Amino acid sequence: MLKVLLLSLMALAHTEHGAHVHGAGKVSIAFDGKKGKVEFHAPSEAIYGFEHSAKSKKDKQKKEEGLAKLDNMAEMMVFDPSLKCEVKKEIFEVIEQKSHSDVEAEFAVNCEAPVAGSTVTFNFQKFYPRLKKVQVEVLVDQVQKSLEVKKNGESLELK
């Protein structure tokens, strides 16, 4: 059920925002009660500073460091602490096409209480300062909302 909700949300976000734009990311969040899924998409330039294939030792290190920051998604997307949510990276990949590459990642979120009625705060730029704006689409039970996050500390009420 969550995968269907997330796919619907991603399809909507894709048709609205279209192509790869430097400095712009997309995040889709879908929850059914206490369980959720998150999809994160951004140009690799915003994640580790370039889009070409990493060949040099320096580039490989930058890429590795940038991708490692994905493990901090629980700090980039902060749920109400009383919900006791755990964010776990499931998969990530770098998709390379001719002169562009993108980073895509999926996360599972499990909370001890339903997230509906709470607030989520976003801090993407704390970890990825090259991300100037992140389009966030959220589907929580019957609530659908969106927010363009341009700075750390912006939040969205899930009601």
N, C-alpha and C positions, 0 to 999 in steps of 0.2 A: 504493500500500500504506500509506504513512504517513497519508494523508488518511483512509483507512478506520479505522486504529487511533485516530486523533485523534477522529474522529466518534463512535466507540464509547465512548471515554473521556469525551467531552463529554456524551453521552447519559446515561451513568452518573452523572456529576457533577450534571447537571441534575435528574435524578429524586431524587437524594439531598439536594440543597440548595435546589431550587425557586426561589422568588422573589428579587427584588432586595432586598438588605438594606444599609442605609447602613453604611459602614465595613468591609464584607466584599467581598472579591474572589475570583475563581476563576482558576486557571491550570491548563491541561492541557498536558502535555509527552509527546510520543510520539517514540521513536527506533527506527530500524531500522539497526543498525550505527553508522555515522558520521554519518548524516543524520537530522535531527529537525525537528519542527514544534512550535510553542508557540502556544497560544491564551490570551489574557489578557482577562478580563471584570471590570469594576468599575463601580459607580455613578459617574456623572460628578461627583457631589458629592465623592467621594474623590480624584478626579483634578484638578479645578480649582475646587472649592468651592461649586458650585451645580448645579441640574438644569434650570433654566428656559432658554429660548433666550437666547443672548447677544445683547443688543441694544445696550447701551451700549459705549462705547470701552473702559472699564475691564473689563467682563465679557468682551469679545472678547479683550482682552490676557491676562486670567487663563486663559481657555480655551486660547488659543494656547500659553501657557507650560506649562500642565499637559500638554497633548497632546505638546509637544516633548520632554518628559521620557521619553516612550516610547522615544526613541532610545537611552536608557541601559539598555535591557533586559539587555545583557551584564553590567552592574554589579548589576542587581537579581537576576539569576540567574547565579551565578558557577560555571562548570565548572572542573574541575581544569586549571590552566594548561598542564600537559604535553600535554593533548589538543589544544591550539591550536584551540579552537572559535571560530567566527565567527557572531555572531547578527545577522541582518539583518531589519529590519521589512519585511514584504511589503505588508500593508494595515492600515488602521484605519478605524473609523467610529464616529460618535456616533449612537446610536439613541434618538430622542426619542419618547416616548409620553405623552399627556396631562400628568401632573404628575411624571413620572420620565424620566430619561435615563441611558443606560449607554454606556460606552466599550468597544469590542471591538477587539482587534488580533491579528494573526497574524504570526508570525516564523518564518523558516527558520533552522535551526542546522546548520552544516557543521563537522565536526571532522576532524582528521587521523588520529585513532584512535577506535575504538569507545568509547562512554561507559559501557557496562556494566562494573560493578565499581568505578566511581569514585564521587565524592561531588559533589553540587551544593549550594551555599550560597545562601541567599536574603536579599536586602536591600531588600525592597519599601518598607518604611517610611522608608528613607533618602531616597527620592525622593517618596513619597506618605505623609506622616505620618498622614493621615486614614484610611488603610487599617489598621484595627486587627487584622484577621485575613484571611489569604488561604488558601483551601483549594487545595492543590496536589495534583493527580493525575498520576502518572507511569507510563508504560508504556515500558519499555526492553527490547527483545527479548522475553524470556519473563517478565520481572519487572514486577509491578504493585504500586505503593506509593502511599500518600497521606500528607500531612502538613498540619496546620493551622499556618501560620506566623503567629506573633503578635509577633515582634520580629526585628530585624536579626541576622544571623549564624546563624540556625537552618539546619541542613543535613540532607540526606537521602542515605543511601548507596544507590547504584543497583545493589545486589546482593541 
